[in-house]
């Protein structure tokens, strides 16, 4: 295998929810910067395809439901063993479902919590010992600007992302002594297959019009921010939630 160049050269990165959308974009961007990447997703066909698109065989797919604690640990342990360690964890997996709080069925709420919050716990539990053993590293959690707004029909989703913000700060404080940075990315509206399953084309246009820049961030732009936070350029940044939203949260009325 050829020696890789780039800001993440020689590093091993593990990304959840990497079968498509933001997770796949982040995996590709990190690989482009020299990292070997582990891609986890519950959809085997998608994650196998995403991994096959990583050049030079540097993508390793794992067909795992992130809510399965033992399976997540097994996947991360396997990847770390293959790579001789772990340097980067990206918690991206999420389950979208919108509705008024009184109408949210218990099984839907449980699934959203299992994937979007407990899945983060399980990934952190599995990855942290490897990051400590590597004498430092980076954890990047995917939050959302939904935390900053009162978004209709998003009570469960907003609660999960608010918890991610709080957990990011808490873990930054807890893991800093090991040289591990913990940050979050809070994208605005980003057109991805998952988001498009619950957001109409007309709504995408309205969302773009509501931003200061009159455009939406792309998956590649979110991925570029993840690469930055995982790189040595961001080694003094921790406990931060970075908004990438084309200015929608400062647009006012």
Backbone bond lengths (Angstrom), bond angles and torsions (degrees), N, CA, C in turn:
res aa  C-N    CA-C-N  psi(-1)  N-CA   C-N-CA  omega(-1)  CA-C   N-CA-C  phi
1 X - - - 1.472 - - 1.529 109.55 -
2 X 1.315 116.42 131.14 1.461 121.07 -176.46 1.526 111.03 -69.05
3 X 1.326 115.92 147.74 1.459 121.14 175.37 1.519 109.59 -65.21
4 X 1.327 116.38 130.01 1.457 120.25 -176.92 1.524 111.24 -93.22
5 X 1.323 115.41 145.33 1.454 121.83 174.31 1.518 108.85 -110.49
6 X 1.331 117.14 158.66 1.449 120.85 178.59 1.514 110.98 133.84
7 X 1.316 115.96 171.84 1.461 121.12 -176.44 1.526 112.92 -65.14
8 X 1.334 117.52 -22.31 1.459 120.82 -178.73 1.525 111.43 -114.94
9 X 1.303 117.03 22.05 1.460 121.13 -178.10 1.523 111.32 -57.69
10 X 1.330 115.32 132.49 1.455 120.67 178.00 1.513 114.53 81.21
11 X 1.326 118.08 0.35 1.457 120.81 -178.58 1.531 110.79 -97.76
12 X 1.329 114.44 154.99 1.461 122.00 177.69 1.516 108.95 -113.35
13 X 1.328 116.61 123.71 1.462 122.22 -175.56 1.520 109.83 -121.74
14 X 1.315 116.32 135.48 1.468 122.14 179.40 1.519 108.39 -118.16
15 X 1.336 116.66 126.46 1.465 121.99 -174.03 1.520 109.69 -124.57
16 X 1.324 117.88 127.42 1.464 121.20 175.50 1.530 109.92 -92.79
17 X 1.320 115.18 157.43 1.463 119.55 -177.44 1.515 111.34 61.42
18 X 1.347 116.13 40.22 1.461 120.87 -170.32 1.524 113.71 -99.97
19 X 1.335 117.51 12.75 1.455 119.80 179.59 1.513 114.41 -77.46
20 X 1.318 117.46 -9.91 1.458 121.44 -179.86 1.512 110.44 -177.54
21 X 1.322 116.50 -177.35 1.454 121.95 174.81 1.513 113.78 56.56
22 X 1.343 115.83 -138.94 1.463 120.94 -176.29 1.526 112.16 -63.52
23 X 1.321 117.57 -39.34 1.456 120.17 -178.53 1.510 112.03 -61.54
24 X 1.319 117.12 -45.26 1.462 120.22 178.40 1.522 110.75 -65.07
25 X 1.333 117.25 -41.20 1.461 120.57 179.25 1.524 111.06 -62.49
26 X 1.324 117.15 -40.32 1.464 120.98 178.81 1.525 110.46 -66.43
27 X 1.326 116.86 -43.41 1.461 119.93 178.81 1.523 110.75 -59.97
28 X 1.314 116.85 -44.15 1.462 120.54 -179.33 1.528 111.02 -65.10
29 X 1.338 116.42 -43.68 1.471 119.83 -178.72 1.521 111.16 -64.49
30 X 1.325 116.91 -39.82 1.461 119.44 179.27 1.525 110.76 -68.26
31 X 1.321 117.08 -38.61 1.456 120.22 176.26 1.520 110.63 -64.73
32 X 1.319 116.85 -39.39 1.468 120.46 178.29 1.522 111.70 -62.11
33 X 1.349 116.27 -25.90 1.462 120.61 178.28 1.534 112.25 -94.13
34 X 1.332 115.64 12.73 1.453 119.56 171.43 1.506 117.32 104.66
35 X 1.349 118.77 -5.33 1.463 121.02 -177.39 1.532 110.84 -78.49
36 X 1.320 115.40 150.52 1.455 121.83 162.82 1.519 106.76 -88.40
37 X 1.325 117.66 135.77 1.455 120.09 -170.51 1.523 112.28 -124.64
38 X 1.327 114.61 138.76 1.453 122.38 170.02 1.510 108.02 -102.91
39 X 1.320 116.45 129.70 1.461 122.02 -176.72 1.518 109.07 -115.87
40 X 1.315 116.58 120.58 1.459 121.49 179.94 1.521 110.05 -114.05
41 X 1.331 116.03 134.90 1.458 121.35 175.90 1.526 108.20 -160.47
42 X 1.329 116.22 151.40 1.463 119.42 178.56 1.527 111.92 -74.18
43 X 1.342 116.86 -20.90 1.464 121.92 -179.21 1.531 108.76 -91.61
44 X 1.317 115.76 103.27 1.448 120.21 -175.17 1.515 114.29 -61.71
45 X 1.335 116.54 -41.48 1.456 119.61 -178.76 1.521 111.43 -62.85
46 X 1.338 116.25 -44.42 1.458 119.97 -178.95 1.522 112.17 -66.48
47 X 1.321 117.20 -44.40 1.458 119.15 -175.81 1.526 111.07 -71.59
48 X 1.323 118.00 -32.22 1.464 120.27 175.22 1.527 110.20 -64.54
49 X 1.334 116.06 -42.26 1.465 119.97 178.84 1.523 111.00 -65.21
50 X 1.342 116.13 -44.53 1.468 120.07 179.81 1.524 110.76 -60.09
51 X 1.328 116.83 -42.61 1.459 120.29 -179.47 1.529 111.31 -67.41
52 X 1.328 116.27 -35.66 1.470 119.46 -179.42 1.522 111.67 -67.67
53 X 1.331 116.58 -20.89 1.464 120.24 179.24 1.534 112.75 -84.92
54 X 1.325 116.91 -6.36 1.467 121.06 174.55 1.530 107.57 -79.06
55 X 1.317 118.82 128.04 1.469 120.59 -174.04 1.522 113.86 -67.43
56 X 1.303 114.94 152.92 1.462 123.92 170.60 1.527 113.66 60.44
57 X 1.332 115.94 27.41 1.450 119.56 176.55 1.505 114.93 65.93
58 X 1.339 117.33 23.95 1.473 120.67 -176.64 1.521 113.07 -91.83
59 X 1.329 116.96 11.49 1.456 121.19 174.74 1.518 110.64 -113.16
60 X 1.323 116.86 126.58 1.464 121.73 -179.86 1.527 108.98 -114.50
61 X 1.351 118.00 116.31 1.455 120.09 -176.82 1.526 112.65 -87.35
62 X 1.329 115.62 147.51 1.460 122.63 174.47 1.517 108.52 -133.88
63 X 1.314 116.60 117.58 1.462 121.05 177.05 1.520 107.95 -89.57
64 X 1.315 114.93 96.40 1.467 121.55 -172.62 1.519 109.18 -144.28
65 X 1.307 116.82 139.65 1.464 122.62 170.52 1.520 107.40 -81.70
66 X 1.328 116.54 119.41 1.464 120.37 -173.75 1.528 112.41 -64.08
67 X 1.319 117.46 -14.99 1.467 120.02 177.63 1.528 112.19 -80.89
68 X 1.324 117.24 -7.19 1.468 122.44 179.86 1.523 108.58 -91.43
69 X 1.314 115.67 99.29 1.467 121.32 -172.88 1.525 112.81 -54.97
70 X 1.308 117.68 -49.47 1.459 120.73 -176.03 1.517 111.82 -68.30
71 X 1.326 117.02 -36.98 1.462 120.29 179.41 1.522 111.18 -68.63
72 X 1.327 117.09 -37.36 1.468 120.98 176.64 1.523 109.95 -63.64
73 X 1.318 116.33 -44.94 1.470 119.86 178.87 1.528 110.77 -61.19
74 X 1.322 116.31 -42.97 1.457 119.58 -179.41 1.527 111.19 -62.56
75 X 1.335 116.48 -40.49 1.467 120.53 -179.31 1.529 111.28 -66.49
76 X 1.332 116.77 -46.64 1.466 120.10 -178.75 1.522 110.69 -67.37
77 X 1.327 117.22 -40.31 1.467 120.15 177.39 1.525 110.41 -61.63
78 X 1.321 116.60 -42.87 1.461 120.38 -179.67 1.523 111.40 -63.24
79 X 1.330 116.06 -44.71 1.463 119.57 -179.42 1.520 110.92 -64.24
80 X 1.332 116.74 -44.22 1.465 120.16 179.88 1.524 111.31 -62.75
81 X 1.319 116.76 -37.80 1.466 119.86 178.33 1.522 110.68 -66.46
82 X 1.333 116.90 -42.58 1.467 120.68 178.98 1.532 111.69 -61.96
83 X 1.337 115.77 -37.05 1.463 120.67 -173.87 1.521 113.38 -93.18
84 X 1.310 116.62 -7.03 1.458 118.96 -176.66 1.516 112.74 76.16
85 X 1.324 116.29 23.89 1.454 121.27 179.17 1.516 111.61 142.48
86 X 1.321 115.85 178.99 1.464 122.77 178.78 1.514 108.89 -138.62
87 X 1.325 116.36 136.46 1.469 121.02 -177.75 1.512 114.29 -118.94
88 X 1.340 117.12 -26.24 1.465 121.10 -172.13 1.525 109.33 -139.58
89 X 1.326 116.59 133.72 1.464 122.62 171.21 1.519 108.44 -123.91
90 X 1.328 116.34 130.18 1.462 121.69 175.07 1.527 108.34 -119.47
91 X 1.326 115.75 115.92 1.465 121.88 178.39 1.529 109.13 -94.45
92 X 1.323 115.33 98.87 1.457 120.75 -174.48 1.532 113.60 -115.39
93 X 1.325 118.20 -22.62 1.472 120.64 -173.44 1.527 111.10 -58.02
94 X 1.331 115.48 139.43 1.464 121.27 -178.03 1.516 108.83 -155.77
95 X 1.310 116.06 157.02 1.458 121.90 174.47 1.524 108.07 -121.90
96 X 1.333 116.21 121.69 1.461 121.56 -179.57 1.523 110.06 -91.42
97 X 1.319 116.24 134.41 1.460 121.24 169.62 1.520 107.11 -166.22
98 X 1.312 116.60 124.02 1.452 121.18 -176.92 1.519 110.91 -114.57
99 X 1.322 115.21 147.77 1.457 121.26 177.35 1.516 109.28 171.62
100 X 1.329 116.46 162.11 1.461 119.34 176.70 1.525 108.99 -64.21
101 X 1.308 116.78 146.38 1.461 120.70 -174.33 1.534 112.58 -56.43
102 X 1.357 119.23 -43.08 1.464 118.10 179.59 1.529 113.68 -63.32
103 X 1.333 116.70 -21.14 1.459 120.18 -176.47 1.527 114.04 -95.87
104 X 1.327 117.64 -3.01 1.461 120.29 -177.61 1.529 110.40 -77.63
105 X 1.317 116.21 118.50 1.459 121.12 -179.55 1.525 110.48 -69.57
106 X 1.316 116.21 149.70 1.460 120.29 -176.05 1.522 111.70 -61.12
107 X 1.321 118.33 -39.73 1.460 119.70 -178.50 1.526 111.74 -66.87
108 X 1.340 116.75 -32.52 1.464 120.91 177.27 1.528 109.88 -68.68
109 X 1.322 116.29 -45.87 1.464 120.80 178.72 1.531 110.15 -61.30
110 X 1.325 116.12 -45.01 1.468 119.60 -179.98 1.525 111.07 -59.46
111 X 1.324 116.47 -43.04 1.466 119.26 -178.82 1.522 110.97 -65.75
112 X 1.337 117.90 -42.00 1.461 120.80 178.38 1.525 111.11 -61.22
113 X 1.333 116.64 -42.15 1.463 120.40 178.79 1.528 111.27 -69.12
114 X 1.324 116.60 -39.71 1.462 120.61 -179.31 1.527 111.47 -61.84
115 X 1.320 116.55 -41.34 1.459 120.81 -177.59 1.529 111.34 -83.40
116 X 1.336 116.06 -51.41 1.458 120.80 -169.34 1.508 115.61 -80.23
117 X 1.338 118.13 -21.51 1.466 120.18 -177.49 1.529 111.46 -123.71
118 X 1.325 116.65 -56.52 1.462 117.97 179.89 1.527 110.85 -63.94
119 X 1.324 117.54 -33.83 1.454 120.15 176.54 1.517 112.09 -60.67
120 X 1.322 116.51 -34.33 1.462 120.83 175.71 1.531 110.26 -67.83
121 X 1.331 116.06 -42.62 1.464 119.46 176.77 1.532 110.48 -56.63
122 X 1.335 115.58 -47.81 1.478 119.29 -175.47 1.536 110.84 -65.60
123 X 1.315 116.90 -38.96 1.464 119.53 178.87 1.530 110.64 -66.39
124 X 1.316 116.39 -42.36 1.464 120.04 177.98 1.523 110.86 -63.01
125 X 1.321 117.08 -43.59 1.459 119.82 179.34 1.520 111.19 -58.97
126 X 1.328 116.24 -41.96 1.461 120.38 -177.18 1.517 112.50 -74.83
127 X 1.329 117.11 -39.00 1.462 120.89 -172.85 1.518 114.09 -82.88
128 X 1.319 117.88 -32.86 1.467 120.60 -172.34 1.531 113.56 -56.63
129 X 1.332 120.10 -45.48 1.469 118.02 178.43 1.529 113.02 -59.13
130 X 1.327 117.30 -35.73 1.463 120.72 178.75 1.531 111.06 -69.44
131 X 1.324 116.73 -39.53 1.460 120.23 178.40 1.526 110.93 -65.70
132 X 1.318 116.31 -40.40 1.468 120.15 177.05 1.527 110.24 -63.05
133 X 1.335 115.91 -42.84 1.466 120.33 179.21 1.522 111.85 -63.38
134 X 1.342 116.35 -27.78 1.468 121.24 178.68 1.520 112.69 -83.75
135 X 1.341 116.47 4.04 1.464 122.52 178.31 1.525 112.23 65.21
136 X 1.321 116.06 34.15 1.459 120.35 176.83 1.507 111.72 129.02
137 X 1.328 115.03 169.48 1.453 120.33 -179.70 1.505 110.34 165.93
138 X 1.326 114.84 -164.94 1.462 120.40 -175.44 1.519 110.24 -135.15
139 X 1.312 115.12 135.83 1.463 122.50 171.55 1.525 107.09 -117.09
140 X 1.319 115.50 129.86 1.463 121.01 179.78 1.521 108.05 -126.29
141 X 1.317 116.14 118.33 1.459 121.98 178.70 1.525 109.89 -103.47
142 X 1.318 116.73 142.91 1.458 120.22 177.14 1.520 109.77 -92.03
143 X 1.325 115.13 114.50 1.452 122.78 175.29 1.529 107.84 -102.16
144 X 1.318 117.48 -149.83 1.460 121.34 -179.36 1.521 109.03 -165.81
145 X 1.337 115.44 150.44 1.461 118.04 174.08 1.523 111.45 -70.62
146 X 1.333 116.86 -5.43 1.473 119.84 174.65 1.522 110.80 -56.91
147 X 1.331 116.84 -27.21 1.462 121.43 178.97 1.525 111.25 -62.66
148 X 1.350 116.47 -26.05 1.461 121.17 -175.27 1.522 113.66 -91.89
149 X 1.314 117.48 -3.54 1.461 120.86 -175.30 1.525 111.32 -128.61
150 X 1.321 115.41 164.03 1.459 121.37 168.55 1.523 107.28 -97.53
151 X 1.329 116.25 81.99 1.463 121.48 -174.94 1.523 110.13 -85.58
152 X 1.291 115.69 126.55 1.457 121.45 -177.77 1.526 110.86 -61.06
153 X 1.321 115.81 137.57 1.471 124.16 174.47 1.530 113.34 67.16
154 X 1.330 117.21 20.72 1.467 119.91 -176.91 1.528 112.20 -123.71
155 X 1.319 117.57 32.67 1.460 120.58 -176.07 1.517 113.62 -61.07
156 X 1.319 117.74 -44.87 1.460 120.73 -178.41 1.525 110.47 -72.57
157 X 1.326 116.33 -47.39 1.463 120.78 -179.28 1.532 110.74 -59.19
158 X 1.335 116.85 -45.87 1.459 120.68 -179.54 1.530 111.10 -64.01
159 X 1.324 116.79 -38.74 1.463 120.32 178.38 1.522 111.06 -62.66
160 X 1.317 116.60 -41.49 1.465 120.93 179.22 1.526 110.56 -63.72
161 X 1.320 116.67 -46.26 1.462 119.38 -178.09 1.527 111.64 -70.24
162 X 1.332 117.44 -31.73 1.459 120.07 173.84 1.524 110.94 -64.03
163 X 1.324 115.69 -38.95 1.465 119.85 176.67 1.525 110.84 -65.37
164 X 1.325 116.75 -37.00 1.473 120.53 177.65 1.521 110.52 -62.12
165 X 1.333 117.08 -42.68 1.464 120.17 177.28 1.530 111.07 -59.23
166 X 1.330 115.97 -46.93 1.466 120.20 -179.17 1.521 110.99 -64.60
167 X 1.322 116.73 -42.00 1.456 120.79 179.47 1.530 111.40 -64.88
168 X 1.315 116.59 -36.73 1.461 120.70 178.18 1.524 110.68 -59.20
169 X 1.323 116.49 -47.54 1.467 119.72 179.36 1.530 111.25 -64.94
170 X 1.329 116.18 -42.69 1.464 120.27 -178.59 1.524 111.11 -63.15
171 X 1.329 116.77 -45.04 1.458 120.09 -178.92 1.531 111.75 -70.22
172 X 1.325 116.76 -31.55 1.472 119.62 175.01 1.521 110.03 -59.45
173 X 1.319 116.57 -42.31 1.454 120.75 178.03 1.517 112.52 -68.88
174 X 1.319 116.41 -36.94 1.460 120.67 -175.66 1.527 112.90 -77.02
175 X 1.319 116.99 -32.84 1.463 120.52 -172.65 1.527 114.24 -104.17
176 X 1.324 116.51 -4.79 1.456 119.25 -177.66 1.513 113.81 -58.06
177 X 1.312 117.57 -35.88 1.465 120.24 -178.04 1.524 112.60 -64.23
178 X 1.341 116.73 -16.73 1.463 121.15 178.45 1.528 112.42 -96.41
179 X 1.327 116.33 6.43 1.452 119.99 -178.80 1.515 113.70 76.80
180 X 1.329 116.16 21.36 1.466 121.46 -179.80 1.520 109.40 -102.09
181 X 1.314 116.80 122.89 1.465 120.76 174.42 1.524 108.97 -91.17
182 X 1.331 115.40 144.35 1.463 121.36 179.32 1.518 107.85 -132.31
183 X 1.311 116.56 115.57 1.454 122.29 -178.92 1.520 110.36 -135.19
184 X 1.321 115.45 168.07 1.453 120.80 177.96 1.525 110.11 -129.16
185 X 1.294 115.57 149.65 1.456 122.62 171.06 1.517 107.91 -108.13
186 X 1.344 115.91 132.42 1.461 121.21 178.65 1.522 108.67 -118.24
187 X 1.327 117.15 87.70 1.460 119.10 179.53 1.524 111.24 -70.66
188 X 1.332 114.25 152.31 1.451 119.30 165.69 1.519 107.16 -80.71
189 X 1.298 116.89 -153.74 1.456 120.29 178.01 1.523 109.76 -67.53
190 X 1.320 115.49 126.97 1.467 122.21 178.01 1.523 107.20 -131.01
191 X 1.310 116.25 127.45 1.462 119.82 -178.54 1.527 109.41 -73.99
192 X 1.323 116.05 110.73 1.456 122.99 175.31 1.527 107.57 -134.71
193 X 1.321 118.61 161.73 1.461 119.98 178.22 1.522 113.12 -57.48
194 X 1.352 116.85 -40.17 1.459 119.29 -179.93 1.516 112.58 -64.58
195 X 1.337 116.27 -46.78 1.465 120.08 179.75 1.522 111.07 -66.60
196 X 1.314 116.60 -35.99 1.466 120.32 -177.89 1.529 112.28 -69.09
197 X 1.328 116.36 -15.81 1.460 119.19 177.53 1.525 111.90 -71.44
198 X 1.346 116.35 -17.37 1.471 119.64 -179.88 1.528 112.44 -125.78
199 X 1.340 118.41 0.44 1.470 122.48 -178.73 1.523 108.83 -126.04
200 X 1.330 116.26 129.19 1.465 120.88 -176.71 1.526 111.47 -79.94
201 X 1.340 115.36 163.19 1.468 120.80 178.66 1.523 110.84 -60.55
202 X 1.319 117.13 -38.73 1.462 120.88 179.55 1.522 110.97 -65.97
203 X 1.331 116.16 -37.72 1.461 120.02 178.41 1.523 111.36 -66.85
204 X 1.329 117.50 -34.84 1.461 119.95 175.87 1.530 110.70 -60.11
205 X 1.333 116.36 -42.60 1.459 120.92 179.42 1.530 110.66 -63.09
206 X 1.324 116.17 -42.46 1.462 120.00 179.20 1.529 111.16 -63.42
207 X 1.297 115.58 -39.09 1.465 119.62 -179.55 1.530 111.42 -66.36
208 X 1.316 116.68 -40.92 1.462 119.94 176.99 1.521 110.79 -62.17
209 X 1.326 116.89 -41.44 1.462 121.43 -178.22 1.526 112.03 -66.05
210 X 1.336 117.02 -23.28 1.471 120.21 -176.95 1.525 113.02 -83.95
211 X 1.319 118.11 -6.84 1.465 120.41 -178.25 1.525 110.87 -87.68
212 X 1.313 115.94 160.70 1.462 120.81 176.67 1.527 111.37 -66.16
213 X 1.327 116.61 -33.15 1.468 120.69 -177.41 1.524 113.13 -92.50
214 X 1.325 116.35 -3.58 1.472 122.35 179.24 1.527 112.05 58.20
215 X 1.319 114.51 36.91 1.457 120.64 176.73 1.516 108.14 -156.56
216 X 1.309 115.87 165.29 1.456 121.28 176.66 1.523 109.57 -107.31
217 X 1.314 115.95 147.66 1.459 120.12 174.50 1.521 109.52 -66.11
218 X 1.311 115.99 150.52 1.457 121.71 178.96 1.529 110.07 -97.85
219 X 1.334 117.17 160.70 1.468 118.99 174.95 1.525 112.16 -55.92
220 X 1.321 117.19 -36.07 1.457 120.76 -179.95 1.525 112.14 -65.48
221 X 1.330 117.03 -33.20 1.466 120.22 177.85 1.529 111.14 -71.69
222 X 1.322 117.00 -37.20 1.464 120.19 175.10 1.526 109.42 -64.54
223 X 1.324 115.11 -42.29 1.462 119.88 179.65 1.528 111.63 -62.79
224 X 1.321 117.16 -38.41 1.461 120.51 178.56 1.523 110.94 -62.08
225 X 1.316 117.18 -37.59 1.463 120.70 177.37 1.521 110.74 -67.36
226 X 1.327 117.04 -37.75 1.462 120.39 177.32 1.523 110.64 -63.65
227 X 1.321 116.93 -41.76 1.463 120.75 177.15 1.531 110.19 -60.03
228 X 1.318 116.68 -44.99 1.466 120.34 178.82 1.516 111.18 -58.07
229 X 1.340 117.74 -48.94 1.462 120.73 -177.36 1.528 112.23 -66.10
230 X 1.333 116.21 -25.73 1.466 120.11 179.25 1.519 112.55 -85.90
231 X 1.318 117.40 -10.79 1.461 121.62 -174.59 1.527 111.76 -91.07
232 X 1.324 115.06 169.02 1.465 120.06 176.82 1.526 112.16 -66.36
233 X 1.328 117.32 -18.24 1.472 120.65 177.21 1.524 111.59 -61.86
234 X 1.343 116.61 -23.26 1.465 121.02 -176.79 1.525 112.07 -111.36
235 X 1.323 117.48 23.13 1.462 119.73 -173.08 1.527 113.74 -66.54
236 X 1.340 117.82 -15.68 1.470 120.20 177.21 1.521 112.29 -105.40
237 X 1.326 117.06 13.68 1.463 121.52 179.31 1.518 108.68 -109.42
238 X 1.328 116.84 120.35 1.462 120.42 177.00 1.523 110.13 -153.05
239 X 1.319 115.92 151.66 1.463 121.84 -179.84 1.511 114.10 75.37
240 X 1.323 117.04 17.73 1.466 122.58 -174.23 1.527 110.51 -106.33
241 X 1.323 116.25 140.69 1.459 121.70 168.03 1.520 107.75 -107.51
242 X 1.321 116.19 112.13 1.454 122.61 -175.56 1.525 110.09 -93.62
243 X 1.323 115.98 118.54 1.469 120.36 177.99 1.519 110.18 -83.74
244 X 1.313 115.93 132.55 1.466 122.06 175.91 1.522 105.78 -128.52
245 X 1.331 115.28 85.32 1.460 119.55 -164.79 1.520 114.52 -137.74
246 X 1.344 116.66 15.02 1.475 120.94 -179.31 1.531 112.06 57.60
247 X 1.332 115.90 22.71 1.462 120.86 175.34 1.510 116.40 84.60
248 X 1.322 118.01 13.78 1.465 118.89 -176.30 1.531 111.89 -65.22
249 X 1.334 117.59 -32.52 1.459 119.16 -177.59 1.517 113.66 -76.09
250 X 1.338 117.45 -8.19 1.472 120.09 175.29 1.535 111.79 -114.48
251 X 1.324 115.60 10.30 1.467 119.38 -174.41 1.524 112.71 -70.03
252 X 1.326 117.82 -24.57 1.461 119.81 -179.32 1.511 111.87 70.47
253 X 1.338 115.95 -154.15 1.471 120.32 -176.98 1.518 109.92 -116.35
